[in-house]
Amino acid sequence: MKSQIKNKSFHFMTGWVNRFVNAGDTAMEVAGNTALRLCDMEPTYSKIAKASVVYLI
């Protein structure tokens, strides 16, 4: 009986772990794409972006 309870809780936990891993992978993909776009940005736009970030902070 105890082994069945442990197995059920293990399967429940693996589902949550997979969700967190998928969310982390997605966040890293978005961050990487954003970084690449910022590197490819023209210098005038990057100055505007930096000024807007300073203004917002």
N, CA, C and O atoms as CSV, one atom per row, in Angstrom:
chain,resi,resn,atom,element,x,y,z
A,1,MET,N,N,0.820,-1.193,0.000
A,1,MET,CA,C,0.000,0.000,0.000
A,1,MET,C,C,0.865,1.260,0.000
A,1,MET,O,O,0.589,2.199,-0.746
A,2,LYS,N,N,1.902,1.288,0.824
A,2,LYS,CA,C,2.756,2.472,0.884
A,2,LYS,C,C,3.485,2.700,-0.435
A,2,LYS,O,O,3.678,3.841,-0.853
A,3,SER,N,N,3.890,1.612,-1.089
A,3,SER,CA,C,4.599,1.780,-2.360
A,3,SER,C,C,3.680,2.365,-3.429
A,3,SER,O,O,4.137,3.119,-4.288
A,4,GLN,N,N,2.396,2.029,-3.390
A,4,GLN,CA,C,1.458,2.597,-4.354
A,4,GLN,C,C,1.288,4.096,-4.139
A,4,GLN,O,O,1.197,4.859,-5.100
A,5,ILE,N,N,1.245,4.514,-2.883
A,5,ILE,CA,C,1.112,5.938,-2.584
A,5,ILE,C,C,2.351,6.684,-3.051
A,5,ILE,O,O,2.246,7.766,-3.628
A,6,LYS,N,N,3.519,6.115,-2.807
A,6,LYS,CA,C,4.757,6.755,-3.237
A,6,LYS,C,C,4.800,6.882,-4.754
A,6,LYS,O,O,5.215,7.918,-5.275
A,7,ASN,N,N,4.378,5.848,-5.467
A,7,ASN,CA,C,4.403,5.898,-6.928
A,7,ASN,C,C,3.452,6.967,-7.466
A,7,ASN,O,O,3.779,7.665,-8.426
A,8,LYS,N,N,2.276,7.095,-6.851
A,8,LYS,CA,C,1.325,8.107,-7.308
A,8,LYS,C,C,1.876,9.505,-7.077
A,8,LYS,O,O,1.767,10.368,-7.948
A,9,SER,N,N,2.462,9.732,-5.918
A,9,SER,CA,C,3.009,11.058,-5.650
A,9,SER,C,C,4.200,11.336,-6.560
A,9,SER,O,O,4.420,12.483,-6.948
A,10,PHE,N,N,4.965,10.317,-6.904
A,10,PHE,CA,C,6.094,10.503,-7.810
A,10,PHE,C,C,5.609,10.937,-9.183
A,10,PHE,O,O,6.184,11.846,-9.780
A,11,HIS,N,N,4.563,10.305,-9.691
A,11,HIS,CA,C,4.034,10.681,-11.005
A,11,HIS,C,C,3.454,12.088,-10.974
A,11,HIS,O,O,3.568,12.831,-11.948
A,12,PHE,N,N,2.836,12.453,-9.862
A,12,PHE,CA,C,2.311,13.807,-9.721
A,12,PHE,C,C,3.444,14.826,-9.760
A,12,PHE,O,O,3.319,15.869,-10.403
A,13,MET,N,N,4.537,14.535,-9.084
A,13,MET,CA,C,5.669,15.454,-9.035
A,13,MET,C,C,6.349,15.579,-10.392
A,13,MET,O,O,6.773,16.672,-10.769
A,14,THR,N,N,6.460,14.485,-11.127
A,14,THR,CA,C,7.132,14.576,-12.423
A,14,THR,C,C,6.366,15.485,-13.374
A,14,THR,O,O,6.977,16.165,-14.199
A,15,GLY,N,N,5.048,15.510,-13.276
A,15,GLY,CA,C,4.261,16.414,-14.112
A,15,GLY,C,C,4.570,17.869,-13.817
A,15,GLY,O,O,4.715,18.679,-14.732
A,16,TRP,N,N,4.669,18.197,-12.542
A,16,TRP,CA,C,4.993,19.574,-12.155
A,16,TRP,C,C,6.412,19.937,-12.547
A,16,TRP,O,O,6.669,21.055,-12.993
A,17,VAL,N,N,7.329,19.005,-12.385
A,17,VAL,CA,C,8.719,19.272,-12.759
A,17,VAL,C,C,8.809,19.538,-14.253
A,17,VAL,O,O,9.518,20.449,-14.678
A,18,ASN,N,N,8.099,18.754,-15.050
A,18,ASN,CA,C,8.113,18.965,-16.501
A,18,ASN,C,C,7.553,20.335,-16.867
A,18,ASN,O,O,8.052,20.983,-17.787
A,19,ARG,N,N,6.527,20.777,-16.158
A,19,ARG,CA,C,5.963,22.101,-16.443
A,19,ARG,C,C,6.973,23.192,-16.153
A,19,ARG,O,O,7.121,24.132,-16.934
A,20,PHE,N,N,7.675,23.069,-15.024
A,20,PHE,CA,C,8.671,24.084,-14.688
A,20,PHE,C,C,9.835,24.060,-15.666
A,20,PHE,O,O,10.361,25.113,-16.027
A,21,VAL,N,N,10.241,22.882,-16.095
A,21,VAL,CA,C,11.341,22.779,-17.055
A,21,VAL,C,C,10.930,23.395,-18.386
A,21,VAL,O,O,11.708,24.129,-18.995
A,22,ASN,N,N,9.726,23.106,-18.837
A,22,ASN,CA,C,9.251,23.685,-20.098
A,22,ASN,C,C,9.150,25.203,-20.004
A,22,ASN,O,O,9.485,25.906,-20.957
A,23,ALA,N,N,8.696,25.711,-18.873
A,23,ALA,CA,C,8.613,27.164,-18.694
A,23,ALA,C,C,10.006,27.782,-18.705
A,23,ALA,O,O,10.205,28.855,-19.275
A,24,GLY,N,N,10.966,27.115,-18.083
A,24,GLY,CA,C,12.340,27.620,-18.078
A,24,GLY,C,C,12.951,27.615,-19.463
A,24,GLY,O,O,13.645,28.557,-19.846
A,25,ASP,N,N,12.693,26.552,-20.218
A,25,ASP,CA,C,13.202,26.482,-21.592
A,25,ASP,C,C,12.614,27.604,-22.446
A,25,ASP,O,O,13.324,28.228,-23.234
A,26,THR,N,N,11.328,27.854,-22.288
A,26,THR,CA,C,10.674,28.916,-23.048
A,26,THR,C,C,11.247,30.277,-22.678
A,26,THR,O,O,11.493,31.107,-23.553
A,27,ALA,N,N,11.462,30.509,-21.387
A,27,ALA,CA,C,12.016,31.793,-20.944
A,27,ALA,C,C,13.420,32.006,-21.503
A,27,ALA,O,O,13.763,33.115,-21.912
A,28,MET,N,N,14.223,30.964,-21.522
A,28,MET,CA,C,15.579,31.091,-22.063
A,28,MET,C,C,15.545,31.357,-23.564
A,28,MET,O,O,16.359,32.126,-24.074
A,29,GLU,N,N,14.619,30.735,-24.269
A,29,GLU,CA,C,14.478,30.959,-25.712
A,29,GLU,C,C,14.085,32.408,-25.996
A,29,GLU,O,O,14.638,33.041,-26.896
A,30,VAL,N,N,13.139,32.926,-25.232
A,30,VAL,CA,C,12.704,34.315,-25.410
A,30,VAL,C,C,13.846,35.272,-25.091
A,30,VAL,O,O,14.066,36.241,-25.817
A,31,ALA,N,N,14.572,35.007,-24.010
A,31,ALA,CA,C,15.697,35.875,-23.635
A,31,ALA,C,C,16.785,35.854,-24.703
A,31,ALA,O,O,17.370,36.892,-25.015
A,32,GLY,N,N,17.057,34.682,-25.261
A,32,GLY,CA,C,18.065,34.575,-26.314
A,32,GLY,C,C,17.659,35.320,-27.571
A,32,GLY,O,O,18.473,36.016,-28.179
A,33,ASN,N,N,16.398,35.174,-27.960
A,33,ASN,CA,C,15.907,35.890,-29.146
A,33,ASN,C,C,15.947,37.397,-28.934
A,33,ASN,O,O,16.301,38.149,-29.843
A,34,THR,N,N,15.584,37.832,-27.738
A,34,THR,CA,C,15.617,39.267,-27.439
A,34,THR,C,C,17.044,39.793,-27.479
A,34,THR,O,O,17.292,40.879,-28.004
A,35,ALA,N,N,17.976,39.038,-26.932
A,35,ALA,CA,C,19.380,39.465,-26.939
A,35,ALA,C,C,19.910,39.568,-28.365
A,35,ALA,O,O,20.629,40.512,-28.694
A,36,LEU,N,N,19.563,38.610,-29.205
A,36,LEU,CA,C,20.009,38.670,-30.601
A,36,LEU,C,C,19.421,39.879,-31.322
A,36,LEU,O,O,20.110,40.540,-32.099
A,37,ARG,N,N,18.167,40.159,-31.066
A,37,ARG,CA,C,17.540,41.318,-31.709
A,37,ARG,C,C,18.170,42.618,-31.229
A,37,ARG,O,O,18.349,43.547,-32.017
A,38,LEU,N,N,18.509,42.695,-29.943
A,38,LEU,CA,C,19.146,43.905,-29.428
A,38,LEU,C,C,20.536,44.089,-30.016
A,38,LEU,O,O,20.961,45.218,-30.260
A,39,CYS,N,N,21.248,42.991,-30.245
A,39,CYS,CA,C,22.585,43.087,-30.849
A,39,CYS,C,C,22.508,43.530,-32.307
A,39,CYS,O,O,23.393,44.237,-32.789
A,40,ASP,N,N,21.460,43.119,-33.006
A,40,ASP,CA,C,21.300,43.471,-34.417
A,40,ASP,C,C,20.681,44.853,-34.623
A,40,ASP,O,O,20.555,45.308,-35.759
A,41,MET,N,N,20.298,45.516,-33.550
A,41,MET,CA,C,19.626,46.801,-33.648
A,41,MET,C,C,20.578,47.886,-34.153
A,41,MET,O,O,21.771,47.869,-33.849
A,42,GLU,N,N,20.043,48.818,-34.919
A,42,GLU,CA,C,20.851,49.938,-35.403
A,42,GLU,C,C,21.250,50.822,-34.223
A,42,GLU,O,O,20.526,50.896,-33.230
A,43,PRO,N,N,22.393,51.488,-34.328
A,43,PRO,CA,C,22.877,52.291,-33.191
A,43,PRO,C,C,21.906,53.376,-32.725
A,43,PRO,O,O,21.798,53.629,-31.525
A,44,THR,N,N,21.201,54.016,-33.654
A,44,THR,CA,C,20.274,55.078,-33.227
A,44,THR,C,C,19.129,54.505,-32.404
A,44,THR,O,O,18.697,55.105,-31.419
A,45,TYR,N,N,18.642,53.340,-32.816
A,45,TYR,CA,C,17.560,52.719,-32.066
A,45,TYR,C,C,18.036,52.230,-30.707
A,45,TYR,O,O,17.287,52.270,-29.730
A,46,SER,N,N,19.277,51.771,-30.642
A,46,SER,CA,C,19.783,51.298,-29.356
A,46,SER,C,C,19.929,52.453,-28.370
A,46,SER,O,O,19.704,52.277,-27.173
A,47,LYS,N,N,20.306,53.642,-28.868
A,47,LYS,CA,C,20.389,54.816,-27.988
A,47,LYS,C,C,19.010,55.182,-27.451
A,47,LYS,O,O,18.864,55.534,-26.281
A,48,ILE,N,N,18.005,55.098,-28.312
A,48,ILE,CA,C,16.632,55.397,-27.889
A,48,ILE,C,C,16.168,54.361,-26.866
A,48,ILE,O,O,15.529,54.705,-25.872
A,49,ALA,N,N,16.493,53.096,-27.114
A,49,ALA,CA,C,16.091,52.039,-26.192
A,49,ALA,C,C,16.757,52.223,-24.828
A,49,ALA,O,O,16.107,52.065,-23.795
A,50,LYS,N,N,18.043,52.556,-24.819
A,50,LYS,CA,C,18.747,52.780,-23.552
A,50,LYS,C,C,18.151,53.960,-22.803
A,50,LYS,O,O,17.978,53.897,-21.585
A,51,ALA,N,N,17.835,55.038,-23.516
A,51,ALA,CA,C,17.249,56.216,-22.875
A,51,ALA,C,C,15.877,55.898,-22.288
A,51,ALA,O,O,15.537,56.379,-21.207
A,52,SER,N,N,15.094,55.092,-22.993
A,52,SER,CA,C,13.764,54.749,-22.482
A,52,SER,C,C,13.858,53.861,-21.249
A,52,SER,O,O,13.044,53.985,-20.333
A,53,VAL,N,N,14.841,52.968,-21.216
A,53,VAL,CA,C,15.024,52.119,-20.036
A,53,VAL,C,C,15.425,52.969,-18.838
A,53,VAL,O,O,14.922,52.762,-17.734
A,54,VAL,N,N,16.325,53.919,-19.046
A,54,VAL,CA,C,16.738,54.812,-17.957
A,54,VAL,C,C,15.543,55.630,-17.473
A,54,VAL,O,O,15.385,55.844,-16.271
A,55,TYR,N,N,14.708,56.085,-18.395
A,55,TYR,CA,C,13.524,56.867,-18.028
A,55,TYR,C,C,12.543,56.024,-17.215
A,55,TYR,O,O,11.967,56.511,-16.242
A,56,LEU,N,N,12.350,54.766,-17.605
A,56,LEU,CA,C,11.398,53.903,-16.906
A,56,LEU,C,C,11.885,53.509,-15.518
A,56,LEU,O,O,11.084,53.309,-14.605
A,57,ILE,N,N,13.193,53.399,-15.364
A,57,ILE,CA,C,13.738,52.990,-14.057
A,57,ILE,C,C,13.795,54.204,-13.176
A,57,ILE,O,O,14.220,54.112,-12.025
